[in-house]
């Protein structure tokens, strides 16, 4: 398993996406609006910044974590991007 699809970017969804992305997985974060996804990414970014301040991660980890997250407003596209190619 290398790809994760998280449907819903609220409190639980963005937390799951954050942990999976920080662990090196490619994450498709899916929600019904760009506004919800922007809010989720802002929350994840703030949490990563807090971790940098505490010294638990580096700026490089933050960068790679955010790079592992792709956002989608269409379920079909997000799940399609999550599947490995054959």
Buried (B, 14 or more C-beta within 10 A) or exposed (E): EEBBBBBBBEEEBBBBBBBBBBEEBBBBBBBEEEEBBEBBBEBBBEBBEEBBEEEEBEEEBBEBBBEBBBBBBEBEEBBEBBEEEE
